[in-house]
């Protein structure tokens, strides 16, 4: 892919990924493969996109106090272990089987988010704007909604951590970042508001990606010029996506994520 087109593709996919906390690489990697890039070369570029987009979008989410740092660090431990294992064994996995598995996971996550009705964490009259943010010393907090401020508390933590290790494994195997698993896991399994889930996922997927990039760099699989083009595009896209997400309602973000995940599944199957 020509450099200007690579910058544009990185910007668009990073923006879409930041809105939903999906990382963007799940769009970029199949797109690169479909346009002639080998899967082995596309995977490192996907992790570059995730890392740069996380830095760009995460700063905006921090200003909004929508990131839950304690939850992010807690979930990142199993995810980081998973990505290290995945990157080390990535060359031994059948690529076609992996692509179909990713498509099934994406459809499952889309169904879980798209089928849920109503608002799980409703605004509470006792909470004001001063309560927005994470609650120190716990895995809970409060998030600003249209109509007020809603408190939340993380549930089913052990199940969520197991799913996060799978997200890390997938990230290391395929270079897609794992955000498309992390955000639905936090939202649908751990009952975290979707905006907090997306923001926390965007903030943490860069760490997951960095571990994989270190291994890819040691293997000599990162090319400087394409990586630089991806960084330029993903920083711009990450900032734009974070700004747009702030203006969307939680249910809208959830539906957007579901639609994107269905599109990702179709794209994956088409490139398989």
Phi, psi and omega in degrees: 000135179297151185303312179301319178293325178293320177298314180296315180298319179295320181296313182294313182291325177293320178297313179297318180295323181289324178302317183260000183069025185266348177095331177087334183292334179293341172268317185291316184299310176298325179297317178295319179295320181294335181261012171111355178280138178291152180300325180294325179276331182287327183300311177299323178295325176298318179290328174298316178300315181298314183296313182291318179296325178295317178297319182288309182287327181298324180296320178293319179294327178297321178297327181277354182059034178262355178272132174258099186297317183297317177295319180299315180293320180298315182282339183284335180299306177292329180294319180294320176298320180295319182292326178296316179295316182298317181294324181291327184254009187300328182287347184261001184261137177294120187294320181296316178297321179295318181298315179294323178296319178297320180297319179296317179297317180298317179294321178297317178294321178296318180295320181296317181282321184286333183276343182285135181250155174076191182245122182285317181252097185275152175302146181239132184297338181281352183254131177245183184298335179290344180270353183296134180126183180279151178271121185300132177085006179218176177258022179246187179169204179213148183229141178286131177234167170291116182107358177148198181243130185250125174281156177211159177218135181292135179238163176048051183299312181302316179297320179297320180292323176297318179294327179292326177294325175294320178300318178294319179300315179298320180299315180291326181289319192245343182080017184268357174094330178082355181296331180291346172262319184300312184296309177298326178298312179295321183283311189268329180267315186265359175060037175270137177308141189299326179292321176292319179299314181294317181293316180294321177296314178301321182292326188261338184295337176297325178293314178302315181295322182299321179297314178297322180295323177300318180290318178297322178295319178295332178273358179071032186256007180254120177264132191296309187294311175299322179296320178296319178297319179295320180298314180302312181293319185288328177295314178296315180293322179297318178295317180294317181295319179295322179293320180290321181298326181300331185269357183261146175287154181305310178299327178294316178300318181296318179291321177300316179300316181297317179297316179299318181296321176296316177299321178297316180299317179297317180296320180296314180296321180296323181277346180291000000 
